[in-house]
Amino acid sequence: MFFSAQVTDDGYGVCYCLNGENTIFMHVSTKKSCADTDPDVFLNTFVSSMEDMFALADQDKGKAKAE
């Protein structure tokens, strides 16, 4: 497991653990006193980005099988 606490008052801390080929456990932290950070938005953006990358990888797998 890897962890990094936010190092600045307006930063993020991220803890993640790769569990097999299809699972990532993740925890995001921020300081409540910072109005500019939102761990829910950060995590949702990360998940959305990963889903986009997986979809692209699946498209490439389909193309490789067709060739």
WOBEL-V534534 format. One record per pair of residues at least 12 apart in sequence whose C-alpha atoms are under 7 Angstrom apart, sorted by sequence separation. I is the first residue (numbers start at 0). J is the second residue. If there is no record, write none. Layout:
# WOBEL-V534534
i->[I	I]
j->[J	J]
This chain:
# WOBEL-V534534
i->[2	14	1	2	13	14	1	13	0	1	12	13	27	0	11	12	11	12	11	10	8	5	9	8	9	9]
j->[14	26	14	15	26	27	15	27	15	16	27	28	42	16	27	28	28	29	29	29	30	29	33	33	35	36]
